[in-house]
Amino acid sequence: WKGEYRRRVQQIIDLVHDAGAKMIMVGMPVTLHKKITQKLEVVNQITKETTVAAGGAYLSTWELAADANGAARTTITYQGKSGPMFLPDGVHYARVGAAFVAELLSRQLERELRLPSSDARRTRIDHFTLESFVRNKMTSYLAFVPQDITAGEKLPVLYLLHGSGGSWKDFSVHAKDLLEEAASKHRLILVTPDGDEDGWYIDSPLLENAQIATYLTQELVHDVENRLPASTARGIAGISMGGNGAIVLALTNSDLFKTASSMSGTVDLTQATSRSALMERLGRFEQNRARWHGVSAYQIVEMKPSGARALPMLLSIGKDDKWLSANRAFDDLLTTLGIAHGYEEIDGDHSWTAWRAMLPKHIAWHAEQLANKKNGSRKNSQ
């Protein structure tokens, strides 16, 4: 059966390719029925493997209809309306569920198809692929680019790093509207890179292809500035895992990044020593303290505060966030050392609700700071 189904999927792909079109397959969703869901997992796997092998794109809808634990949602709230995710049959979407999935699926399609708006004032979203030699894989990133750029004009770039368990798609899924508005308003190029699900934006001495820091600072920056109207005024920001990554990469690459900010950042990795992904990349903390300290924002500043004095930094954290104490300690350290920086606590926890609230301020702050850097100023303010 699997062989025959694979053959039929390939037939459809061949028809599309013969017509000179791009093949985009949409996967089936999780359902409320265990047996049907198990069957659809097999169908999705065959469809994905066959489509990708033929050079097409596969868009998953599985997680769109699932809750945080991977089970099918029973209810959904979308655009102020609440209702069932599925019809009574437990398989087909109900009205609110369908609208929710359609919106998120349209964002995935925008990543696959470059569809510039007819309105020159709008932001264009480009999906690029980049072959990484230090990671030995094809990678992806999105770029949010204002369309009304004049000939020869180059814009500052802000790199936005996703969190643990996330991907380069996260910002476009959860904050596409904010990024589109901010890119045009502040005349910035916003780039969302692939940092691996748990890559921690570090170079691992233990895993050969886990060289995320080198990828970002050497391969990605070079690719962005070759493809896009990007200036050398660069900022870097991140959420959670990416918050520590942004601060560390800016501290250790002062020639590349002129500004850095963290939203709910894991800014002290000595408080994350039980994370298996970090242990795989750095070894156990007790035997490898120097490695851990070398990629942790708190310890880098503590060991060499002079390197942080010229770097504008902004830290934001939710009052109910699990990393609140670490961020407060980092703020205290910076203050004690006389290092100028911005720090704020907002209502919220470790979630996209809080990060959406933080993002507009962070992007506006980077835009202002990068403009000051361009004009020769060393202003470092909140």
C-alpha positions as CSV (number, residue, x, y, z in Angstrom):
1,W,0.0,0.0,0.0
2,K,2.8,2.5,0.9
3,G,4.6,1.8,-2.3
4,E,1.4,2.4,-4.4
5,Y,0.6,5.6,-2.5
6,R,4.1,6.9,-3.0
7,R,3.7,6.2,-6.7
8,R,0.5,8.1,-6.9
9,V,2.0,11.1,-5.1
10,Q,4.8,11.0,-7.5
11,Q,2.4,11.0,-10.4
12,I,0.8,14.2,-9.2
13,I,4.2,15.8,-8.7
14,D,5.2,14.8,-12.3
15,L,2.1,16.4,-13.7
16,V,2.8,19.7,-11.9
17,H,6.5,19.7,-12.9
18,D,5.7,18.9,-16.5
19,A,3.5,21.9,-16.6
20,G,6.4,24.0,-15.4
21,A,4.8,24.8,-12.0
22,K,6.2,24.7,-8.5
23,M,4.9,21.7,-6.4
24,I,3.6,22.6,-3.0
25,M,2.0,19.8,-1.0
26,V,-0.1,20.6,2.1
27,G,-0.1,17.9,4.8
28,M,-3.1,16.5,6.7
29,P,-3.9,17.7,10.2
30,V,-4.0,15.9,13.5
31,T,-7.6,14.8,14.4
32,L,-9.6,13.9,17.5
33,H,-9.6,10.2,16.4
34,K,-6.6,8.2,17.4
35,K,-6.8,5.6,14.6
36,I,-7.4,8.2,11.8
37,T,-4.6,10.3,13.2
38,Q,-2.2,7.3,13.1
39,K,-3.1,6.7,9.4
40,L,-2.6,10.3,8.5
41,E,0.8,10.3,10.1
42,V,1.8,7.6,7.5
43,V,0.2,9.5,4.7
44,N,2.0,12.7,5.7
45,Q,5.4,11.0,5.9
46,I,5.1,9.5,2.5
47,T,3.8,12.7,1.0
48,K,6.6,14.8,2.6
49,E,9.4,12.4,1.6
50,T,8.3,12.1,-2.0
51,T,7.6,15.8,-2.4
52,V,10.9,17.0,-0.9
53,A,12.9,14.4,-2.9
54,A,11.4,15.8,-6.1
55,G,12.4,19.3,-5.2
56,G,8.9,20.5,-4.1
57,A,7.8,22.1,-0.9
58,Y,5.8,20.3,1.9
59,L,3.8,22.5,4.3
60,S,2.7,20.9,7.5
61,T,-0.7,21.7,9.1
62,W,-0.3,19.1,11.8
63,E,0.9,21.4,14.6
64,L,-1.6,24.1,13.6
65,A,-4.5,22.0,14.8
66,A,-2.6,20.7,17.8
67,D,-2.1,22.1,21.4
68,A,1.1,22.6,23.2
69,N,1.3,18.8,24.1
70,G,0.8,17.7,20.5
71,A,-2.8,16.6,20.9
72,A,-5.6,17.8,18.7
73,R,-7.2,21.1,19.9
74,T,-10.8,20.9,21.0
75,T,-11.4,24.6,21.0
76,I,-9.7,27.7,19.5
77,T,-9.8,31.4,20.0
78,Y,-9.0,33.5,16.9
79,Q,-9.6,37.2,16.1
80,G,-11.7,37.6,19.2
81,K,-14.0,34.6,18.5
82,S,-14.0,31.3,20.4
83,G,-15.3,28.0,19.1
84,P,-14.6,24.3,18.5
85,M,-11.6,23.4,16.4
86,F,-13.4,20.6,14.6
87,L,-16.9,19.8,13.5
88,P,-18.7,17.0,15.5
89,D,-17.0,14.3,13.3
90,G,-13.6,15.2,14.9
91,V,-11.9,15.4,11.5
92,H,-13.0,18.4,9.5
93,Y,-12.5,22.0,10.8
94,A,-15.2,24.0,12.3
95,R,-15.5,27.7,11.2
96,V,-13.2,29.3,13.7
97,G,-10.7,26.4,13.4
98,A,-10.7,26.7,9.6
99,A,-10.1,30.5,9.7
100,F,-7.2,30.0,12.2
101,V,-5.5,27.3,10.1
102,A,-6.0,29.2,6.9
103,E,-4.3,32.3,8.3
104,L,-1.3,30.4,9.5
105,L,-1.1,28.4,6.3
106,S,-1.1,31.6,4.3
107,R,2.0,32.7,6.2
108,Q,3.7,29.4,5.3
109,L,2.8,30.0,1.6
110,E,4.3,33.5,1.8
111,R,7.6,31.9,2.8
112,E,7.6,29.6,-0.2
113,L,6.3,32.1,-2.8
114,R,7.8,35.5,-3.3
115,L,4.6,37.6,-3.8
116,P,5.5,41.3,-3.6
117,S,2.6,43.6,-2.8
118,S,1.4,46.1,-5.4
119,D,1.7,48.7,-2.7
120,A,5.3,49.9,-2.7
121,R,5.0,51.1,0.9
122,R,4.5,47.5,2.1
123,T,7.1,45.1,3.4
124,R,8.3,42.3,1.1
125,I,9.0,38.9,2.8
126,D,11.7,36.8,1.0
127,H,12.6,33.2,1.8
128,F,16.2,32.4,1.0
129,T,18.1,29.1,1.2
130,L,21.8,29.0,2.0
131,E,24.1,26.0,1.9
132,S,26.1,26.0,5.0
133,F,29.5,24.4,4.8
134,V,30.2,24.6,8.5
135,R,26.9,22.9,9.3
136,N,26.9,20.6,6.3
137,K,23.3,21.3,5.4
138,M,20.9,23.5,3.6
139,T,19.6,26.3,5.8
140,S,16.8,28.8,5.4
141,Y,16.1,32.4,6.5
142,L,13.4,35.0,6.0
143,A,14.1,38.6,5.3
144,F,11.5,41.4,5.8
145,V,12.5,44.1,3.4
146,P,10.8,47.5,2.8
147,Q,9.9,47.8,-0.9
148,D,10.3,51.5,-1.5
149,I,14.1,51.4,-1.6
150,T,15.8,53.9,-3.9
151,A,18.6,53.0,-6.2
152,G,21.9,52.5,-4.3
153,E,20.2,52.8,-0.9
154,K,21.3,50.4,1.8
155,L,19.4,49.7,5.0
156,P,20.5,48.6,8.5
157,V,19.9,44.9,9.3
158,L,18.5,43.5,12.5
159,Y,18.9,39.7,13.0
160,L,16.2,38.1,15.1
161,L,17.1,34.8,16.8
162,H,14.4,32.3,17.7
163,G,14.2,30.4,21.0
164,S,14.8,26.8,22.0
165,G,12.5,24.3,20.2
166,G,11.8,26.9,17.5
167,S,12.9,27.6,14.0
168,W,13.5,30.4,11.5
169,K,9.8,30.4,10.8
170,D,8.7,31.3,14.4
171,F,8.8,35.1,14.0
172,S,6.7,35.0,10.8
173,V,4.2,32.7,12.4
174,H,3.7,34.6,15.6
175,A,4.6,38.2,14.8
176,K,4.4,38.6,11.0
177,D,2.2,41.7,11.3
178,L,4.5,43.4,13.7
179,L,7.6,42.7,11.6
180,E,6.0,43.9,8.4
181,E,5.0,47.2,10.1
182,A,8.3,47.7,11.8
183,A,10.5,47.0,8.8
184,S,8.7,49.7,6.8
185,K,8.3,52.2,9.7
186,H,11.9,52.1,10.8
187,R,13.4,51.3,7.4
188,L,15.2,48.2,8.6
189,I,15.8,44.8,7.0
190,L,14.7,42.1,9.5
191,V,16.3,38.7,9.2
192,T,15.1,35.5,11.0
193,P,17.9,32.9,10.7
194,D,17.9,29.1,11.3
195,G,19.7,28.4,14.6
196,D,18.7,24.8,14.9
197,E,16.0,23.7,17.3
198,D,18.5,23.6,20.2
199,G,21.7,25.0,18.6
200,W,22.1,27.7,21.3
201,Y,23.9,29.9,18.7
202,I,27.3,28.4,19.8
203,D,30.1,26.5,18.1
204,S,30.4,23.0,19.7
205,P,33.8,21.4,20.1
206,L,32.0,18.1,20.4
207,L,29.5,18.0,17.6
208,E,31.1,18.4,14.1
209,N,28.2,20.2,12.4
210,A,26.9,22.2,15.3
211,Q,28.8,25.4,14.4
212,I,26.0,27.9,14.7
213,A,28.0,30.9,15.7
214,T,30.4,30.6,12.8
215,Y,27.4,30.0,10.5
216,L,25.8,33.3,11.6
217,T,28.9,35.5,11.7
218,Q,30.6,34.3,8.6
219,E,28.1,32.6,6.2
220,L,24.8,34.2,6.9
221,V,25.9,37.8,7.3
222,H,27.9,37.5,4.0
223,D,24.9,36.0,2.2
224,V,22.4,38.6,3.4
225,E,24.7,41.4,2.3
226,N,25.2,39.8,-1.1
227,R,21.5,39.3,-1.8
228,L,19.9,42.3,-0.2
229,P,20.3,46.1,0.0
230,A,21.9,45.8,3.4
231,S,24.4,48.2,5.0
232,T,27.0,47.2,7.5
233,A,25.0,48.7,10.4
234,R,24.0,45.4,12.1
235,G,22.0,44.7,15.2
236,I,21.1,41.4,16.8
237,A,18.2,40.4,19.1
238,G,16.7,37.2,20.3
239,I,14.1,35.5,22.5
240,S,14.9,33.0,25.3
241,M,17.8,30.8,23.9
242,G,18.2,33.5,21.2
243,G,18.4,36.3,23.9
244,N,21.6,34.9,25.3
245,G,22.8,34.1,21.8
246,A,22.3,37.7,20.7
247,I,24.2,39.2,23.6
248,V,27.1,36.7,23.4
249,L,27.5,37.0,19.6
250,A,27.6,40.8,19.9
251,L,30.1,40.7,22.7
252,T,32.4,38.3,20.9
253,N,32.0,39.9,17.5
254,S,32.1,43.7,18.1
255,D,33.3,44.2,14.5
256,L,30.0,42.8,13.2
257,F,27.2,43.7,15.6
258,K,26.7,47.3,16.9
259,T,23.6,46.7,19.1
260,A,22.2,43.7,21.0
261,S,19.0,43.0,22.9
262,S,17.4,40.1,24.7
263,M,13.8,39.2,25.3
264,S,13.3,36.7,28.1
265,G,16.9,35.6,27.5
266,T,18.7,32.7,29.2
267,V,21.5,35.1,30.0
268,D,23.2,32.8,32.6
269,L,23.8,29.3,31.2
270,T,25.1,28.1,34.6
271,Q,21.4,28.1,35.5
272,A,20.7,25.8,32.5
273,T,23.2,23.0,33.2
274,S,20.6,20.3,33.0
275,R,19.7,21.0,29.4
276,S,20.6,18.0,27.4
277,A,21.3,20.0,24.2
278,L,23.8,22.1,26.0
279,M,25.5,19.1,27.5
280,E,25.8,17.4,24.1
281,R,27.4,20.5,22.7
282,L,29.6,21.6,25.6
283,G,30.0,18.5,27.8
284,R,28.9,18.4,31.5
285,F,29.2,21.7,33.3
286,E,31.2,20.4,36.2
287,Q,34.1,19.2,33.9
288,N,33.8,22.0,31.4
289,R,33.1,25.3,33.2
290,A,35.3,27.4,30.9
291,R,33.4,26.3,27.9
292,W,30.0,27.1,29.5
293,H,31.3,30.5,30.8
294,G,32.6,31.4,27.3
295,V,29.1,31.3,25.8
296,S,27.1,32.7,28.7
297,A,26.3,36.4,28.7
298,Y,26.6,36.9,32.4
299,Q,30.0,35.2,32.7
300,I,31.5,36.9,29.7
301,V,30.6,40.4,31.1
302,E,31.8,39.4,34.5
303,M,35.2,38.1,33.2
304,K,35.8,41.0,30.7
305,P,33.5,44.0,31.4
306,S,35.5,46.3,29.1
307,G,34.2,44.4,26.1
308,A,30.6,45.4,27.0
309,R,31.1,49.1,27.6
310,A,30.8,50.1,23.9
311,L,27.9,47.8,23.2
312,P,24.3,49.2,23.5
313,M,22.2,46.6,25.2
314,L,18.5,46.3,26.0
315,L,17.0,43.6,28.2
316,S,13.3,42.8,28.7
317,I,11.7,40.1,30.8
318,G,8.3,39.1,32.0
319,K,7.5,39.4,35.7
320,D,6.3,35.8,35.6
321,D,9.1,34.5,33.4
322,K,11.2,31.6,34.6
323,W,14.4,33.5,33.8
324,L,13.4,36.6,35.8
325,S,16.0,36.1,38.5
326,A,18.8,35.5,36.0
327,N,17.9,38.7,34.1
328,R,17.7,40.7,37.4
329,A,21.1,39.4,38.3
330,F,22.5,40.4,34.9
331,D,21.0,43.8,35.2
332,D,22.6,44.2,38.7
333,L,25.9,43.1,37.3
334,L,25.8,45.6,34.5
335,T,24.8,48.4,36.8
336,T,27.5,47.5,39.4
337,L,30.1,47.6,36.6
338,G,28.9,50.9,35.3
339,I,27.9,49.5,32.0
340,A,25.1,51.5,30.4
341,H,22.1,49.5,29.3
342,G,18.3,49.4,29.2
343,Y,16.3,47.0,31.4
344,E,12.6,46.6,31.7
345,E,10.1,44.1,33.3
346,I,6.6,43.8,31.9
347,D,3.5,41.8,32.8
348,G,3.8,38.4,31.2
349,D,5.5,35.0,31.2
350,H,7.8,33.0,28.8
351,S,5.5,33.1,25.8
352,W,4.8,34.8,22.5
353,T,2.2,37.0,24.2
354,A,5.0,38.7,26.1
355,W,7.4,38.7,23.2
356,R,4.9,40.3,20.9
357,A,4.5,43.0,23.5
358,M,8.3,43.5,23.7
359,L,9.1,43.3,20.0
360,P,8.0,46.8,18.8
361,K,10.1,48.5,21.4
362,H,13.2,46.4,20.7
363,I,13.0,47.0,17.0
364,A,12.5,50.7,17.4
365,W,15.4,50.8,19.9
366,H,17.7,49.0,17.5
367,A,16.7,51.4,14.6
368,E,17.5,54.4,16.7
369,Q,20.8,53.0,18.0
370,L,22.0,51.9,14.5
371,A,21.1,55.3,13.1
372,N,23.3,56.9,15.9
373,K,26.1,54.5,15.1
374,K,25.9,55.3,11.4
375,N,26.2,59.0,12.4
376,G,29.2,58.4,14.6
377,S,27.4,58.6,17.9
378,R,28.0,56.1,20.7
379,K,24.7,56.8,22.4
380,N,23.6,53.9,24.6
381,S,20.2,54.5,26.1
382,Q,16.9,52.8,26.9
